[in-house]
Amino acid sequence: MEIGLQAFFAALPIFLAGILLVGLRVSAKKAMPLVYIATVAVAFVVWEVSFNRVLASTIQGLLITVAVLWIIFGAILLLNTLKHSGAIAVIRQGFNNVSSDRRVQVIIIAWLFGSFIEGASGFGTPAAIAAPLLVAIGFPAMAAVMVGMMIQSTPVSFGAVGTPILIGVNKGLDSDGIGLTLQTMGSSWDQYLQIITSQVAITHALVGTFIPLFMVVMLTRFFGENKSWSEGLSILPFAIFAGIAFTIPYALTGVYLGAEFPSLIGALVGLPIVVLAAKKGFLIPKNTWDFAPKEKWPVSWVSKFEVKLDDLSSKVPMSLTKAWIPYVLVAVILVLTRVSDEVKAFVKFWVIPFKDILGEGLGYSITPLYLPGGILVFVVLITYFLHGMKFKDISAAVGESSKVMLGAGFVLIFTIPLVRILINSGINESGFDSMPVAMANFVASSVGDIYPVFAPMVGALGAFIAGSNTVSNMMLAQYQFGVADALGVSTAFMVALQAVGAAAGNMIAIHNVVAASATVGLLDQEGETLRRTIIPTIYYCLLAGIIGLIGMYVLGITDPLMK
């Protein structure tokens, strides 16, 4: 079978996902089981993969799903715990007291606080927190959703303490096979993954520094009384300052500490710097910008129901410092468990290993305490006592979080196994390369040397379809690796471009738009939001692709696999 036909069949599950989710607007709960069945059919009929290997790949995918759901549960549980303790209300009020200029508020709440929430929680929680906060202080619901979606860019690759890299890229690539090759070259898988992490961080920092400016300019153009670009551009110095305050510590952390911390530390460093600058009026225009009076807002801007903020009201008197302590604890404990060998050994002591599943050489080990989920749950327990919560409040938080986890779980139990089938399809009776490699070979032969420009767009398409940076990386990392290998350019940099594009694709992920809109009661306006967020998405992917092209062909960036 010629390579073009192989690539067609290999891409069929992805095409089917796109048609069902985007074209026919079928829900993911209905679409992904069908896509899983299609993937199994292609593996059996075209690739001639054995039933035993398909089953083993499915089991391996389910084990990875358990780890992802544990992280989701911990992240959402901490958020709901702080909501019920009253800490979120205190944090909201703290932001409101910094500046009355809406341009400054959107940078602090969406860009910096949203990036911190992304780093700690991921999985769409920044928009779920930032959008209601913005509405609560007077933003139109549609504006809140738009900027809430724009958070889903720079910090996303390191969201949920690095999950898109540590699980998405790590499990999306053939780590065992690549690791063996690297050993023969005097390197290792861990060193290779760190190269990818560093290049993701640097590329994001270069592109993402301008996202705060994009947020402000789009806010004044689409939601200002004068529909003015210049009213947004007038705060350019402060917006760039806020961008750099986040991206410099973000990039340095990615290069020197790893994938868990860039978004967390970037925000923890940048937030106090920018807040202090705002209070002092540093680089801020003398005029204060605001929306038109509410009675002049179009109906489409406004929530279809009165957003209830009763559950955000403070239950007991609480200082801003006390409200922030749980998030600070998450950051501190995460750093300790990643950089201290003694602490790392302690939390990794309890491991649930699954080796050589069904004799296929596939495996996965779950470390409940080392995974971010364990750390987040531990901080929840501390918060229960620290904030003097009642048992009924923590019970409500657990119940709400469980519902979210179960809802996400149904989709993931089909999505992640189908990804593992795609990746593990290289061992077969047909003699074909694995499905991602078949697609890679076709694209490399068709597009040629300029492919790096398109790599982020491919990643964004994956996130657009799957609604997840992590899943996009799992689906397409091996594909991007194969293209780079076929072209003879840096495989690590190409995978990094995939991760950057997959992060940007979250800005147009339909599932994320629907979820963010629901948090503020904005109904039936998803298409309008997507038409706006496509603007920063195109900017992000195009600039990242140009950086990739320059890095590979002008600067000659390489990796151990090119030696």
MIGU-509616 format. One line per field, with one value per residue (C-alpha): residue number from 0; residue in three letters; x, y, z. Coordinates in Angstrom, 1 decimal, always signed. Layout:
n	NUM; ... $
res	ALA; ... $
x	X; ... $
y	Y; ... $
z	Z; ... $
//
This chain:
n	0; 1; 2; 3; 4; 5; 6; 7; 8; 9; 10; 11; 12; 13; 14; 15; 16; 17; 18; 19; 20; 21; 22; 23; 24; 25; 26; 27; 28; 29; 30; 31; 32; 33; 34; 35; 36; 37; 38; 39; 40; 41; 42; 43; 44; 45; 46; 47; 48; 49; 50; 51; 52; 53; 54; 55; 56; 57; 58; 59; 60; 61; 62; 63; 64; 65; 66; 67; 68; 69; 70; 71; 72; 73; 74; 75; 76; 77; 78; 79; 80; 81; 82; 83; 84; 85; 86; 87; 88; 89; 90; 91; 92; 93; 94; 95; 96; 97; 98; 99; 100; 101; 102; 103; 104; 105; 106; 107; 108; 109; 110; 111; 112; 113; 114; 115; 116; 117; 118; 119; 120; 121; 122; 123; 124; 125; 126; 127; 128; 129; 130; 131; 132; 133; 134; 135; 136; 137; 138; 139; 140; 141; 142; 143; 144; 145; 146; 147; 148; 149; 150; 151; 152; 153; 154; 155; 156; 157; 158; 159; 160; 161; 162; 163; 164; 165; 166; 167; 168; 169; 170; 171; 172; 173; 174; 175; 176; 177; 178; 179; 180; 181; 182; 183; 184; 185; 186; 187; 188; 189; 190; 191; 192; 193; 194; 195; 196; 197; 198; 199; 200; 201; 202; 203; 204; 205; 206; 207; 208; 209; 210; 211; 212; 213; 214; 215; 216; 217; 218; 219; 220; 221; 222; 223; 224; 225; 226; 227; 228; 229; 230; 231; 232; 233; 234; 235; 236; 237; 238; 239; 240; 241; 242; 243; 244; 245; 246; 247; 248; 249; 250; 251; 252; 253; 254; 255; 256; 257; 258; 259; 260; 261; 262; 263; 264; 265; 266; 267; 268; 269; 270; 271; 272; 273; 274; 275; 276; 277; 278; 279; 280; 281; 282; 283; 284; 285; 286; 287; 288; 289; 290; 291; 292; 293; 294; 295; 296; 297; 298; 299; 300; 301; 302; 303; 304; 305; 306; 307; 308; 309; 310; 311; 312; 313; 314; 315; 316; 317; 318; 319; 320; 321; 322; 323; 324; 325; 326; 327; 328; 329; 330; 331; 332; 333; 334; 335; 336; 337; 338; 339; 340; 341; 342; 343; 344; 345; 346; 347; 348; 349; 350; 351; 352; 353; 354; 355; 356; 357; 358; 359; 360; 361; 362; 363; 364; 365; 366; 367; 368; 369; 370; 371; 372; 373; 374; 375; 376; 377; 378; 379; 380; 381; 382; 383; 384; 385; 386; 387; 388; 389; 390; 391; 392; 393; 394; 395; 396; 397; 398; 399; 400; 401; 402; 403; 404; 405; 406; 407; 408; 409; 410; 411; 412; 413; 414; 415; 416; 417; 418; 419; 420; 421; 422; 423; 424; 425; 426; 427; 428; 429; 430; 431; 432; 433; 434; 435; 436; 437; 438; 439; 440; 441; 442; 443; 444; 445; 446; 447; 448; 449; 450; 451; 452; 453; 454; 455; 456; 457; 458; 459; 460; 461; 462; 463; 464; 465; 466; 467; 468; 469; 470; 471; 472; 473; 474; 475; 476; 477; 478; 479; 480; 481; 482; 483; 484; 485; 486; 487; 488; 489; 490; 491; 492; 493; 494; 495; 496; 497; 498; 499; 500; 501; 502; 503; 504; 505; 506; 507; 508; 509; 510; 511; 512; 513; 514; 515; 516; 517; 518; 519; 520; 521; 522; 523; 524; 525; 526; 527; 528; 529; 530; 531; 532; 533; 534; 535; 536; 537; 538; 539; 540; 541; 542; 543; 544; 545; 546; 547; 548; 549; 550; 551; 552; 553; 554; 555; 556; 557; 558; 559; 560; 561; 562 $
res	MET; GLU; ILE; GLY; LEU; GLN; ALA; PHE; PHE; ALA; ALA; LEU; PRO; ILE; PHE; LEU; ALA; GLY; ILE; LEU; LEU; VAL; GLY; LEU; ARG; VAL; SER; ALA; LYS; LYS; ALA; MET; PRO; LEU; VAL; TYR; ILE; ALA; THR; VAL; ALA; VAL; ALA; PHE; VAL; VAL; TRP; GLU; VAL; SER; PHE; ASN; ARG; VAL; LEU; ALA; SER; THR; ILE; GLN; GLY; LEU; LEU; ILE; THR; VAL; ALA; VAL; LEU; TRP; ILE; ILE; PHE; GLY; ALA; ILE; LEU; LEU; LEU; ASN; THR; LEU; LYS; HIS; SER; GLY; ALA; ILE; ALA; VAL; ILE; ARG; GLN; GLY; PHE; ASN; ASN; VAL; SER; SER; ASP; ARG; ARG; VAL; GLN; VAL; ILE; ILE; ILE; ALA; TRP; LEU; PHE; GLY; SER; PHE; ILE; GLU; GLY; ALA; SER; GLY; PHE; GLY; THR; PRO; ALA; ALA; ILE; ALA; ALA; PRO; LEU; LEU; VAL; ALA; ILE; GLY; PHE; PRO; ALA; MET; ALA; ALA; VAL; MET; VAL; GLY; MET; MET; ILE; GLN; SER; THR; PRO; VAL; SER; PHE; GLY; ALA; VAL; GLY; THR; PRO; ILE; LEU; ILE; GLY; VAL; ASN; LYS; GLY; LEU; ASP; SER; ASP; GLY; ILE; GLY; LEU; THR; LEU; GLN; THR; MET; GLY; SER; SER; TRP; ASP; GLN; TYR; LEU; GLN; ILE; ILE; THR; SER; GLN; VAL; ALA; ILE; THR; HIS; ALA; LEU; VAL; GLY; THR; PHE; ILE; PRO; LEU; PHE; MET; VAL; VAL; MET; LEU; THR; ARG; PHE; PHE; GLY; GLU; ASN; LYS; SER; TRP; SER; GLU; GLY; LEU; SER; ILE; LEU; PRO; PHE; ALA; ILE; PHE; ALA; GLY; ILE; ALA; PHE; THR; ILE; PRO; TYR; ALA; LEU; THR; GLY; VAL; TYR; LEU; GLY; ALA; GLU; PHE; PRO; SER; LEU; ILE; GLY; ALA; LEU; VAL; GLY; LEU; PRO; ILE; VAL; VAL; LEU; ALA; ALA; LYS; LYS; GLY; PHE; LEU; ILE; PRO; LYS; ASN; THR; TRP; ASP; PHE; ALA; PRO; LYS; GLU; LYS; TRP; PRO; VAL; SER; TRP; VAL; SER; LYS; PHE; GLU; VAL; LYS; LEU; ASP; ASP; LEU; SER; SER; LYS; VAL; PRO; MET; SER; LEU; THR; LYS; ALA; TRP; ILE; PRO; TYR; VAL; LEU; VAL; ALA; VAL; ILE; LEU; VAL; LEU; THR; ARG; VAL; SER; ASP; GLU; VAL; LYS; ALA; PHE; VAL; LYS; PHE; TRP; VAL; ILE; PRO; PHE; LYS; ASP; ILE; LEU; GLY; GLU; GLY; LEU; GLY; TYR; SER; ILE; THR; PRO; LEU; TYR; LEU; PRO; GLY; GLY; ILE; LEU; VAL; PHE; VAL; VAL; LEU; ILE; THR; TYR; PHE; LEU; HIS; GLY; MET; LYS; PHE; LYS; ASP; ILE; SER; ALA; ALA; VAL; GLY; GLU; SER; SER; LYS; VAL; MET; LEU; GLY; ALA; GLY; PHE; VAL; LEU; ILE; PHE; THR; ILE; PRO; LEU; VAL; ARG; ILE; LEU; ILE; ASN; SER; GLY; ILE; ASN; GLU; SER; GLY; PHE; ASP; SER; MET; PRO; VAL; ALA; MET; ALA; ASN; PHE; VAL; ALA; SER; SER; VAL; GLY; ASP; ILE; TYR; PRO; VAL; PHE; ALA; PRO; MET; VAL; GLY; ALA; LEU; GLY; ALA; PHE; ILE; ALA; GLY; SER; ASN; THR; VAL; SER; ASN; MET; MET; LEU; ALA; GLN; TYR; GLN; PHE; GLY; VAL; ALA; ASP; ALA; LEU; GLY; VAL; SER; THR; ALA; PHE; MET; VAL; ALA; LEU; GLN; ALA; VAL; GLY; ALA; ALA; ALA; GLY; ASN; MET; ILE; ALA; ILE; HIS; ASN; VAL; VAL; ALA; ALA; SER; ALA; THR; VAL; GLY; LEU; LEU; ASP; GLN; GLU; GLY; GLU; THR; LEU; ARG; ARG; THR; ILE; ILE; PRO; THR; ILE; TYR; TYR; CYS; LEU; LEU; ALA; GLY; ILE; ILE; GLY; LEU; ILE; GLY; MET; TYR; VAL; LEU; GLY; ILE; THR; ASP; PRO; LEU; MET; LYS $
x	+0.0; +1.4; +2.3; -0.5; -3.2; -1.5; -1.6; -5.3; -6.3; -4.1; -5.8; -9.3; -9.9; -8.8; -11.0; -13.9; -13.4; -13.3; -16.5; -18.4; -17.2; -16.9; -19.0; -22.0; -21.5; -21.9; -21.0; -17.6; -19.4; -21.1; -18.3; -15.2; -16.6; -17.2; -13.7; -12.3; -14.2; -12.9; -9.4; -9.7; -11.1; -8.3; -5.7; -7.3; -8.2; -5.5; -2.5; -3.3; -2.4; -3.2; -6.2; -3.9; -1.9; -5.0; -6.3; -3.0; -2.9; -6.4; -5.5; -2.4; -4.6; -7.0; -4.2; -3.0; -6.6; -6.6; -3.6; -5.1; -8.4; -6.5; -4.9; -8.3; -9.9; -7.3; -7.3; -11.0; -11.3; -8.9; -10.8; -14.2; -12.7; -11.5; -14.9; -16.7; -14.2; -14.7; -11.1; -12.1; -14.3; -11.3; -9.0; -11.6; -11.9; -8.1; -8.0; -10.8; -8.9; -5.8; -7.1; -10.4; -9.0; -10.5; -7.4; -5.3; -7.9; -8.0; -4.2; -4.0; -7.0; -6.9; -3.2; -1.5; -4.0; -5.4; -1.9; -1.3; -4.6; -3.6; -0.2; -1.8; -5.0; -5.2; -8.1; -10.1; -10.2; -8.6; -11.6; -14.0; -12.5; -11.4; -14.6; -17.0; -14.5; -14.5; -18.3; -18.5; -16.5; -18.5; -17.2; -19.7; -20.1; -19.0; -15.9; -15.1; -15.4; -13.2; -10.3; -10.9; -10.3; -7.2; -5.6; -5.6; -2.3; +1.1; +0.6; -1.2; +1.8; +2.8; -0.8; -1.8; +1.9; +3.2; +0.6; +0.6; +4.4; +4.8; +1.9; +0.9; +4.4; +5.9; +3.2; +2.6; +6.1; +7.6; +9.7; +11.1; +12.3; +13.7; +15.3; +17.2; +18.4; +19.5; +21.4; +23.6; +24.4; +25.4; +22.2; +18.9; +15.1; +15.0; +17.6; +15.7; +12.4; +14.1; +15.4; +11.8; +10.6; +13.2; +12.3; +8.6; +9.3; +11.5; +9.1; +6.1; +8.0; +8.8; +5.3; +3.3; +4.8; +2.4; -0.8; -1.6; -1.6; -3.8; -6.3; -6.4; -6.6; -9.4; -11.2; -11.3; -12.0; -14.9; -16.3; -15.4; -17.9; -15.6; -14.7; -11.1; -7.8; -5.8; -7.4; -5.9; -2.6; -2.3; -1.5; +1.2; +4.1; +2.3; +1.0; +4.5; +5.9; +3.2; +4.0; +7.8; +7.1; +5.6; +7.5; +11.1; +10.7; +8.5; +11.2; +14.0; +12.0; +11.3; +15.0; +16.4; +13.6; +11.5; +7.9; +6.0; +6.8; +7.0; +3.4; +3.2; +6.5; +6.0; +2.7; +4.0; +6.9; +5.0; +1.8; +3.2; +5.5; +2.6; +0.2; +2.7; +3.4; -0.3; -0.8; +2.0; +0.7; +3.9; +3.6; -0.3; -2.0; -3.5; -6.9; -9.0; -10.7; -14.1; -17.0; -20.1; -22.9; -24.6; -27.9; -26.0; -24.6; -26.0; -28.2; -25.6; -23.0; -25.1; -25.6; -28.9; -29.2; -28.1; -24.7; -25.0; -22.0; -23.5; -21.3; -18.3; -19.1; -16.7; -17.9; -15.5; -13.3; -10.1; -7.1; -5.9; -2.7; -4.7; -6.8; -3.7; -1.8; -3.3; -2.0; +1.4; +1.5; +0.8; +3.7; +6.1; +5.3; +5.4; +8.9; +10.1; +8.8; +10.6; +13.9; +14.6; +15.8; +14.8; +11.2; +10.9; +11.9; +9.3; +6.3; +7.4; +7.6; +4.0; +3.9; +1.4; +3.3; +1.8; +4.5; +4.4; +0.6; -0.7; +3.0; +3.1; +5.9; +3.6; +3.4; +2.6; +3.2; +0.9; +2.4; -0.6; +1.4; +3.9; +1.3; -0.1; -3.4; -2.0; -0.3; -3.5; -5.6; -3.1; -3.3; -7.1; -6.8; -4.6; -7.0; -9.9; -8.3; -6.5; -9.7; -11.8; -14.3; -17.3; -17.7; -20.7; -18.7; -15.8; -18.4; -20.0; -16.6; -15.9; -19.3; -19.0; -15.5; -16.5; -19.2; -16.7; -14.2; -16.7; -17.9; -14.4; -13.7; -16.2; -14.7; -11.1; -11.6; -12.1; -9.8; -6.6; -6.8; -7.4; -4.2; -2.2; -3.5; -2.3; +1.1; +1.5; +0.4; +4.0; +4.1; +1.8; +1.5; +1.2; +4.8; +3.7; +5.2; +2.9; +0.0; +1.5; +4.8; +2.8; +1.1; +4.5; +6.1; +3.4; +3.4; +7.2; +7.3; +4.4; +5.3; +9.0; +11.5; +9.0; +6.9; +8.1; +5.9; +2.9; +3.8; +2.1; -1.0; -1.2; -0.9; -3.6; -5.9; -5.5; -6.4; -9.3; -10.7; -9.9; -10.4; -7.2; -3.5; -2.6; -4.6; -3.4; +0.2; -0.6; -2.2; +0.4; +3.7; +5.0; +3.7; +5.6; +8.7; +8.4; +8.2; +11.3; +13.2; +12.2; +13.3; +16.5; +15.8; +15.6; +13.0; +12.9; +12.2; +9.5; +7.8; +8.2; +6.4; +3.6; +3.2; +3.2; +0.6; -1.6; -1.5; -2.7; -5.4; -7.1; -8.2; -10.5; -11.4; -15.2; -15.5; -13.5; -15.6; -18.9; -17.6; -16.4; -19.6; -21.6; -19.8; -21.2; -24.6; -23.7; -25.7; -25.7; -22.8; -20.0; -19.6; -19.1; -16.4; -14.6; -14.6; -12.7; -10.3; -9.2; -7.3; -4.8; -4.7; -3.5; -0.9; +0.4; +0.7; +2.2; +4.8; +5.8; +6.1; +8.4; +10.5; +10.8; +11.8; +14.5; +15.7; +16.1; +17.4; +19.1; +20.3; +20.9; +19.3; +19.9; +19.3; +21.1; +19.2; +20.8; +24.4 $
y	+0.0; +3.4; +5.9; +8.3; +5.6; +4.6; +8.1; +8.4; +5.4; +6.4; +9.9; +8.5; +8.4; +12.1; +13.1; +11.3; +13.1; +16.4; +15.7; +14.6; +17.2; +20.2; +19.5; +17.8; +19.2; +15.8; +15.8; +14.3; +11.7; +10.4; +11.1; +9.6; +6.0; +6.0; +7.3; +4.6; +1.9; +3.4; +3.3; -0.3; -1.2; +0.5; -1.2; -4.6; -4.4; -2.2; -2.4; -6.0; -5.4; -8.4; -8.4; -9.0; -5.8; -3.7; -4.9; -4.3; -0.8; -0.1; -1.3; +0.9; +3.9; +3.2; +3.2; +6.6; +7.8; +6.9; +9.1; +12.0; +11.8; +11.8; +15.1; +16.5; +15.5; +17.2; +20.4; +20.8; +19.8; +22.5; +25.1; +24.0; +23.9; +27.5; +28.5; +27.0; +28.3; +31.9; +32.3; +32.9; +35.8; +37.4; +36.9; +38.5; +41.5; +41.9; +42.2; +44.7; +47.0; +47.3; +49.5; +50.7; +50.7; +47.7; +47.3; +46.8; +44.6; +42.2; +41.9; +41.1; +38.8; +37.0; +37.1; +36.7; +35.1; +33.0; +31.8; +30.8; +28.9; +27.2; +26.2; +24.8; +23.3; +23.2; +21.5; +24.6; +25.9; +29.4; +30.5; +28.9; +31.1; +34.2; +34.7; +34.8; +37.1; +39.5; +39.5; +40.0; +43.2; +44.6; +43.0; +42.0; +38.2; +37.9; +39.9; +37.8; +34.6; +36.0; +37.0; +33.8; +31.8; +33.8; +32.7; +29.2; +29.9; +30.6; +28.9; +25.9; +23.7; +23.7; +23.6; +21.3; +21.3; +20.2; +17.5; +18.4; +17.7; +15.0; +13.0; +14.3; +14.4; +11.8; +9.2; +10.5; +9.6; +6.1; +6.8; +3.3; +3.1; +6.7; +6.1; +3.1; +5.0; +7.9; +5.6; +4.4; +8.1; +8.8; +10.6; +9.6; +10.0; +12.4; +14.7; +14.6; +15.5; +18.4; +19.7; +19.7; +21.4; +24.1; +24.8; +24.9; +27.4; +29.7; +29.6; +30.4; +33.2; +34.9; +34.6; +34.9; +38.2; +40.0; +38.1; +40.7; +43.4; +41.3; +40.9; +44.7; +45.7; +43.2; +44.3; +48.0; +47.2; +44.8; +45.9; +49.6; +52.4; +53.8; +50.4; +51.7; +49.8; +52.8; +52.9; +49.4; +50.3; +53.3; +50.9; +49.1; +49.8; +48.4; +45.4; +44.5; +45.0; +42.6; +40.1; +40.2; +40.0; +36.6; +35.2; +35.8; +33.8; +31.3; +30.7; +30.4; +28.0; +25.8; +25.7; +25.1; +23.4; +21.4; +21.2; +21.3; +24.9; +27.5; +28.7; +28.6; +30.4; +32.8; +33.9; +33.9; +36.2; +38.3; +38.9; +40.8; +42.8; +43.9; +44.5; +46.8; +48.6; +49.1; +50.5; +53.0; +53.9; +52.7; +52.9; +53.3; +56.0; +58.9; +58.3; +55.4; +53.2; +51.6; +50.0; +52.0; +52.0; +48.6; +49.9; +50.4; +46.9; +44.7; +41.8; +39.3; +40.6; +39.9; +36.7; +35.0; +34.6; +36.5; +35.1; +34.0; +34.9; +33.8; +30.7; +33.1; +35.1; +34.8; +32.4; +33.7; +36.7; +36.0; +37.9; +38.0; +36.2; +33.4; +33.0; +32.6; +30.2; +27.0; +28.0; +28.9; +25.5; +23.8; +25.6; +25.0; +21.3; +20.7; +22.2; +20.1; +16.9; +17.6; +19.0; +17.3; +13.7; +12.7; +14.2; +12.7; +9.2; +9.6; +10.4; +7.9; +5.1; +4.0; +2.9; +0.8; -0.9; -2.5; -4.2; -6.1; -5.9; -9.2; -10.0; -7.1; -5.2; -2.3; -0.9; +2.1; +2.8; +5.0; +7.0; +8.5; +10.7; +11.9; +12.8; +16.4; +15.0; +13.6; +16.9; +18.9; +16.6; +17.0; +20.8; +20.5; +18.6; +21.4; +24.0; +22.4; +23.1; +26.3; +28.0; +26.6; +24.9; +22.9; +19.3; +20.0; +22.5; +20.1; +17.4; +19.7; +20.4; +16.7; +16.0; +18.8; +17.7; +14.1; +15.0; +17.0; +14.1; +11.5; +13.7; +14.1; +10.4; +9.0; +10.9; +10.1; +6.3; +6.2; +9.1; +8.0; +4.3; +5.2; +7.3; +4.4; +2.1; +4.7; +4.9; +1.2; +0.1; -0.2; -3.9; -5.5; -8.1; -5.6; -4.4; -0.7; +1.8; +3.0; +5.2; +8.5; +7.7; +6.8; +10.2; +11.9; +10.3; +11.4; +15.0; +15.2; +14.1; +16.5; +19.7; +19.4; +21.7; +24.4; +22.0; +23.6; +26.6; +24.3; +22.2; +24.5; +24.6; +20.8; +20.9; +23.6; +21.5; +18.6; +20.7; +22.2; +18.7; +17.1; +20.1; +19.3; +20.2; +17.0; +14.8; +16.7; +16.0; +12.3; +12.0; +14.0; +14.1; +10.9; +12.2; +15.5; +13.5; +11.4; +14.4; +15.9; +12.6; +12.3; +15.9; +15.5; +18.4; +18.6; +16.1; +17.8; +21.2; +19.9; +18.2; +21.5; +23.3; +20.7; +21.4; +25.2; +24.9; +22.6; +25.1; +27.9; +25.6; +25.7; +29.3; +27.9; +24.5; +24.3; +22.4; +25.0; +27.8; +26.1; +25.4; +29.0; +30.4; +28.2; +29.6; +33.1; +32.1; +33.2; +31.0; +30.4; +32.8; +30.3; +31.0; +34.7; +34.0; +31.6; +34.2; +36.5; +34.0; +32.7; +36.0; +35.4; +31.7; +32.5; +35.0; +32.4; +29.5; +31.6; +33.3; +30.0; +28.4; +31.2; +30.8; +27.1; +27.6; +30.1; +27.9; +24.8; +26.3; +29.6; +28.9; +25.2; +24.0; +20.2; +17.5; +14.2; +12.2; +14.2; +13.3 $
z	+0.0; -1.0; +1.7; +0.7; +1.2; +4.5; +5.7; +4.7; +6.8; +9.7; +9.7; +9.4; +13.2; +13.5; +10.5; +12.0; +15.3; +13.5; +11.5; +14.5; +17.0; +14.7; +11.6; +13.2; +16.7; +18.3; +22.0; +22.9; +25.1; +21.9; +19.4; +21.2; +21.6; +17.8; +17.1; +19.4; +17.4; +14.2; +15.5; +16.5; +13.1; +11.2; +13.5; +12.8; +9.2; +7.6; +10.0; +11.0; +14.7; +16.9; +19.2; +22.1; +21.3; +20.8; +24.1; +25.9; +24.4; +25.6; +29.1; +29.1; +28.0; +30.8; +33.4; +32.1; +32.3; +36.0; +36.5; +34.6; +36.4; +39.8; +38.7; +37.5; +40.8; +42.9; +40.9; +40.9; +44.6; +45.6; +43.6; +45.1; +48.6; +48.3; +47.0; +50.0; +52.5; +51.2; +50.0; +46.4; +47.5; +49.4; +46.4; +44.1; +46.4; +46.5; +42.8; +42.7; +45.1; +42.9; +40.0; +38.6; +35.0; +33.2; +31.1; +34.2; +35.8; +32.8; +32.7; +36.5; +36.7; +33.3; +32.4; +35.8; +38.1; +35.3; +34.4; +38.0; +38.1; +34.9; +36.4; +39.5; +38.0; +34.3; +32.5; +31.7; +35.3; +34.6; +32.5; +35.0; +37.7; +35.9; +33.8; +36.9; +38.7; +35.8; +35.6; +39.3; +39.0; +36.1; +32.8; +30.1; +30.1; +26.5; +27.2; +30.2; +28.2; +25.4; +27.6; +29.7; +26.6; +25.7; +29.0; +27.3; +25.5; +27.0; +30.4; +29.0; +28.1; +31.8; +33.1; +35.9; +37.0; +33.6; +32.6; +28.8; +28.8; +31.5; +30.3; +26.9; +25.3; +27.5; +26.7; +23.2; +22.1; +22.0; +25.1; +25.3; +21.7; +21.7; +25.1; +23.9; +20.9; +23.1; +25.4; +22.5; +21.9; +25.5; +26.3; +28.1; +27.8; +30.7; +29.1; +25.8; +27.5; +29.3; +25.9; +24.7; +27.8; +27.5; +23.9; +24.7; +27.4; +25.3; +22.3; +24.5; +26.2; +22.9; +21.5; +24.8; +25.9; +23.6; +24.8; +27.5; +24.8; +22.6; +25.5; +26.1; +22.5; +21.7; +24.8; +23.8; +20.1; +20.6; +23.9; +24.2; +23.7; +20.9; +19.4; +19.5; +18.9; +20.1; +23.5; +24.0; +22.4; +24.8; +27.6; +25.5; +27.8; +30.9; +28.9; +27.6; +31.1; +32.5; +29.7; +30.5; +34.3; +33.6; +30.7; +31.9; +35.2; +33.2; +30.6; +33.2; +35.2; +32.2; +31.3; +34.8; +36.8; +34.4; +33.2; +36.5; +37.4; +34.6; +34.8; +38.6; +39.2; +36.3; +37.9; +41.5; +40.5; +38.0; +40.0; +42.9; +40.6; +38.3; +41.2; +42.9; +39.6; +39.1; +42.6; +41.9; +38.5; +36.8; +32.9; +33.2; +31.1; +33.1; +31.7; +33.2; +30.7; +31.3; +29.5; +28.4; +31.0; +31.2; +29.7; +26.4; +26.2; +23.4; +24.7; +23.3; +25.8; +28.8; +30.9; +30.3; +34.0; +37.0; +38.0; +41.6; +43.7; +47.0; +47.0; +46.7; +49.8; +52.7; +55.4; +58.0; +58.3; +56.3; +55.3; +51.7; +52.8; +54.5; +51.3; +49.2; +51.5; +49.9; +46.4; +47.9; +49.6; +46.3; +44.7; +47.6; +48.0; +44.2; +44.1; +47.0; +45.5; +42.2; +43.3; +46.7; +46.2; +49.7; +49.4; +45.9; +47.2; +50.0; +47.8; +45.2; +47.8; +47.1; +43.4; +41.6; +38.8; +35.7; +33.6; +30.4; +30.0; +28.3; +27.4; +24.8; +26.6; +27.4; +30.9; +33.2; +36.8; +39.0; +41.8; +43.7; +46.1; +43.6; +41.0; +41.4; +42.4; +45.6; +46.5; +45.7; +47.9; +50.7; +50.5; +50.6; +53.9; +55.3; +54.0; +55.8; +59.1; +58.1; +57.0; +59.8; +57.4; +58.3; +57.3; +55.1; +53.1; +52.4; +51.6; +49.0; +47.5; +47.2; +45.6; +43.0; +42.1; +41.7; +39.3; +37.1; +37.3; +36.3; +33.4; +32.1; +32.8; +30.4; +27.4; +28.5; +28.8; +25.1; +24.0; +25.7; +24.8; +21.1; +21.3; +22.7; +19.9; +17.3; +19.0; +19.6; +16.1; +14.8; +15.8; +13.2; +10.5; +7.6; +7.8; +8.0; +10.4; +13.2; +12.2; +13.4; +11.5; +8.4; +8.5; +9.2; +6.2; +3.9; +5.2; +5.1; +1.5; +0.5; +2.3; +2.6; +4.4; +5.3; +7.5; +10.8; +9.9; +10.0; +13.0; +15.6; +13.4; +13.4; +17.2; +17.4; +15.2; +17.6; +20.6; +18.7; +18.0; +21.3; +23.6; +25.3; +25.0; +26.7; +24.3; +21.3; +22.4; +23.0; +19.5; +17.5; +19.3; +17.6; +14.3; +14.7; +15.8; +12.6; +10.3; +11.9; +11.6; +7.9; +7.2; +9.2; +11.6; +15.3; +16.6; +20.0; +18.6; +16.3; +19.2; +21.1; +18.3; +18.6; +22.3; +21.7; +19.0; +21.1; +23.9; +21.5; +20.1; +23.5; +22.6; +20.0; +21.5; +21.4; +24.6; +26.5; +25.0; +25.9; +29.5; +30.0; +28.6; +31.0; +34.1; +33.4; +31.9; +28.4; +26.1; +22.3; +21.6; +21.2; +17.5; +18.2; +20.8; +18.4; +15.6; +18.0; +19.7; +16.2; +15.9; +18.7; +17.8; +14.2; +15.6; +18.1; +15.7; +12.8; +15.0; +16.7; +13.3; +12.0; +15.2; +14.5; +10.9; +11.9; +14.8; +12.6; +9.4; +10.4; +14.0; +13.3; +16.5; +17.0; +19.6; +20.6; +18.0; +15.2; +16.2 $
//
